[in-house]
């Protein structure tokens, strides 16, 4: 008998996963948006993205509780649109979750380099992969408990950061040059606000990964909605707080285009030798680790679910006989992530940094998945009105429509400003489609091109 995933996760652990998946986005990545939009322009962009994500999460929760499946968006889209729809959502989700960890790993390396200049950031990034792939393999209960702990520490550290820089906070610092380098708004600031969209999305990217843990929740129909809603509220408040306090700490232009904006912002207030700075570097690692560790959990479940349904080679659908985790899927995503860390020439496109381009690639996958998921919600409401829906999207159809329109605007804008990366993204989808066609006979033998039933395992 084939081993299966274990149902062990509770509500508090799912909340820890929801926030932990994302919280590294409060530590780095978002400040690249200042480079193109300025502090004030980026604030407008971030508020727009926060509204889109809030509407999306309230809508996405309906799908997660109706179809608690390790494949998450893959399962919803397959049910709504058949095998091809399932492939497209699954591939987009996989790109999102496989490309987010190398960006976070590079930030972990940058944070460690602040404390230990002799440590090469990429070497530290690979070390992070080895440590946290191992921890994920050891069991989901261990992984989720660790995730909750480091998430709580990361939230505490963000609050400490705000408290430490608050004495030196100045509105004048935050607004100076806040409209793409200008002190007053003009139409010239608008393109920069659109170009900053991927970095505003980084504030919230991957919160939907809780869907991939729903199959391992003890009571997903009750715990998932609580985890999602509490998670998005937590993240919106932290994102706005961190952005405002960092921008008001001093010359914010020194914080754009770097991987460690919070230590550098604190340095403007307390100096280079302060104990507060060293504490931030050490505790700040918990935020990066929380997301890194959580997203490894997410990508492994996506690979596992796709392989289990024969959309990827069945080799990756094996569960470790002792630890009951998809160990082969965990290792496969790690190999791709480590390759991305060392693919400077391949991924340095459009004159942006390696980290910025990896972030953008991950966001392309996320936005594509958001669009397909909202379309699947509308489709299932019409095609299966009697399907059990323990949680129904409030203000339907307004909330899913807001999420859908917002995601389409984001995708169109990102294609315009990141054409080369979009072309690479499309190449990945086409390569995946080749795998989808190659595995068709395997799916036919298994009968897995049929429609997934709710909660199928």
Secondary structure by P-SEA (a helix, b strand, c coil): cbbbbbccccaaaaaaaaaaacccccccccccccccccaaaaaaaaaaaaaaaaaaaaaaaaaaaacccccaaaaaaaacccaaaaaaaaaaaaaaaaaaaaaaaaaaaaaaaaacccccaaaaaaaaaaaaaaaaaccaaaaaaaaaaaaaaaaaaaaaaaaaacccccccccccccccccccccccaaaaaaaaaaaaaaaccccccccccccccccccccaaaaaaaaaaaaaaaaaaaaaaaaaccccccccccccaaaaaaaaccccccaaaaaaaaaaaaaaaaaaaaaaaaaaaaaaaaaaaccccccccccccccccaaaaaaaaaaaaaaaaacccccccccccaaaaaaaaaaaaaaaaaaaaaaaaaaaaaacccccccccccaaaaaaaaaaaaaaaaaaaaaaacaaaaaaaaaaaaaaaaaaaaaaaaaaaaccccccccccc
